[in-house]
Amino acid sequence: MEYREEHDTMGTVKVPADKYWGAQTQRSFDNFKIGTEKMPPEIIHAFAILKKAAAVVNAEIGVLSQEKAYAISGVCNEIILEQLGIEHFPLAVWQTGSGTQTNMNVNEVIARRGSEVTGTQLHPNDDVNKSQSSNDTFPSAMHIAAVTVIEEKLLPALDALTAEFDRLSVEYRDIIKTGRTHLQDATPLTLGQEISAFSAMLRECRKMIKISEDGLLALALGGTAVGTGLNAPAGFAEAAAAKIAEFTGYKFRTAENKFHALTSKDAIVFSHGALKALAADLMKTANDIRWLASGPRCGIGELHIPENEPGSSIMPGKVNPTQCEALTMAAVQVLGNDAAIGIAASQGNFQLNVFMPVIIYNYLQSVNLLSDAMNSFRVNCVCGIEPNIEKIEENLNKSLMLVTALNPHIGYEKAAEVAKKAYKENITLRKAVISLGYMSGEDFDTAVCPKKMV
């Protein structure tokens, strides 16, 4: 491999000749060989949007030449359009807790690539990082990345799954089945009503996610090192946030209190709490579906779900609810990520949180996992759900909790006596109530009508 020499304030280091990064990136690359987790591409993309906005505003304010702003913007566009590969951004998540080295990685790549393309000499600190600090750019990039993935990946997946449950709820609205509470038989409902809970949960989660998005729209940019805005011109923070809003189409704004914006990660914690709620509801939904589809002969067996692949290497013909399992594993990871994010966010010592890379890594992983898992679950499972009518009717007719309809006619205690007698003697509720002399067969038939109970 060929190398070139790059220098920073600490001296000279060798850098691979085919990479655009500089000395500070190389030092981080050499000093933090920890794990396999790299800074997410969504963060690099967000940095490119931020750096472009900063360059344009710096030129408008008059602290950066138009030529340099043009050069910086051109490279940022290459990053945004993925024309400049992710291989130029190699740093580990497990680096400085401020994300300084990733900020400098982006600065160095933009400076070298911009100088190469335009012939305008760019300095990573003096030009690309002008009016900024890692301490305000990294939290701003976190928020830009978070809003982008929510809007462009999570919500479309969530909406598509909600719509599919809505379809099933309508299609199966007239299929009456037994309900279950405490894992025990309960009064009846329709299959459509049962499925409607799934789509309702997703809608509530969507509301919570959108509410949490408001805090993410506030940007720390302009606070520079500790929140005072040192070295950032007057008006830079507001103008840069407006440019970012223009470039992304989302209503980003400058944070009212930059000291808060630098040290607190409460907006991310709050937003991930909504993601945790979604994970919890998806866990419940997937578990319900795999229980209702359990069998095929020795389980509940009220639903048929798609058979996508063989389920066992030793038991021929076995098929498992694998999409449910994948979704629940993703949900578990999100719940774990929430714990990590909460602990990391509590470490905002003095003027800066220094757990930001792990916070945004876990946040973005949660969004990506939920989005992909919901799409897979919808396409490979939910779209193919069908009722097992024969089993549903069998279970409904066997349910002792139809006795609840007798309460208004013979009272709770006599109705309980009927249910216990039917269970003990393995006879129908109808036979039990007649043998006890509490009702005639005709009266029972009039009172106990599952269709009237839903």
C-alpha positions, 0 to 999 in steps of 0.5 A: 500500500502506498502512503502519503504524509499528513500533518497536524498540530502533533506532528506528521503521520502516514495516511493511505494514499488512496484515502482522503482523510488526514492526520487526525483521522489516522490517529483515531483509526490507529488508536481506537481499534475497538470492536467492529462498529463503525460510525453509521453512514447516516451520521456522515450524511448528516454531517455533510448536510451540516457542513454545507449549510455552515459553508453557505451561511459563512459565505453569506455572513462574509467570513468565508470566501464564495470560492471556498464555500462552493468547494465545500458544498460540492464535496458535501453534495458528493457525500449526500449523493453517495458519490464519495464512498463510505470507505473514507469515513472509517472511524470506530464508534468507540472513540472520543465521547464528543465525536470530535474525531468523526467531525475532523474526519469529515472536515479532512475529507471535505478539505482534501477532496475540495482542494483536489476538485476545485484547486481552492486550498481548504483547511479542515479547521479554518475553513470547513469547521469555521464557526463550529466546534465538534461539541455543537456539530456532533449533537446537531448531526445526531438530530439531523440523522435521527429525524431523517431516518424516522421520516424516511425509513421508520414511518413508511414501514410503520404505516405500511404495517398499520395498513395491512392490519387494517385490511385484515381487521375489515376482512375478518370483522365477522368471524366470531372467536373466543377471547382470552385473558390471563391465558384463560378463556374469556368472552367472545370477540371478532377476529377483526376486533382482535386484529384492530388492537394491533393497528391501533397500537401502531397508530398510538406509537406513531403519535408518540414518535411524531411528538418526540420529533419536536425536540430533535428539530432543535439544533445545538449548532452555533453553541461551539465549544461550551454553549457560548457561541465563541467564534461563531458570528452573530446570526450564524446559528439561526441562519445555519439551522434555516439552511439545514431545514431548507436542504432537508425539508424538515423544520429544524431550528436553532436550540433556544439554550445552547448550554442545554443542547450541548450537555443534555441528550434528553431529546434523544432519550425521549424519542427512543422512549417512543421507539421502545413503546413501538418495540414493546407493542410489536413484541406483543403483536408478534407473540399473539400471532405466533400463539394463535398460529401455534400447532398445527395440531397441538396448539391453539391453531386459530390462524394460518401464517405463511410457511416460508422455510423448513423449521427443523434440521431433524424433524421433517415437515416442521415449519416455525413462525420465524418472522415472529421470532425475528421481529421479537429479537429485534424488539429485544435489541431495541429494549436493550438499546434504550437502557444503554441510551438512558445510561449514556445520556445521564453522563452529561458532565458539566458543559458536554455529554461525552457518550454521544457516539454510543447514543446515536449508534444505538438510536440508529440501530433501533430505527433501522432494526424496527423498520426492516423488521416491520417490513419483513414481518408485513411482507413475509407473515402478516400479508398471508395471515388466514383464519382457521375457521373450523378451529375458531368455531370449535374453540368458540363453542367449547368456551365456558365463558359464554356463560357470562351472557347468563348473568343478567338472567340467573345471576353471577353465582348461579352462572358460575355454578353452571360453568363449573358443572359443565367443566367438571362433567365435560358437558355443554353449558346448555345441558348444565343449565337445563339439568340445574333447572335454571333455564329452558333450552329455548331460553338458553338459546335466546340468551347465549348468542355469541353474535350478540356478545361482540 
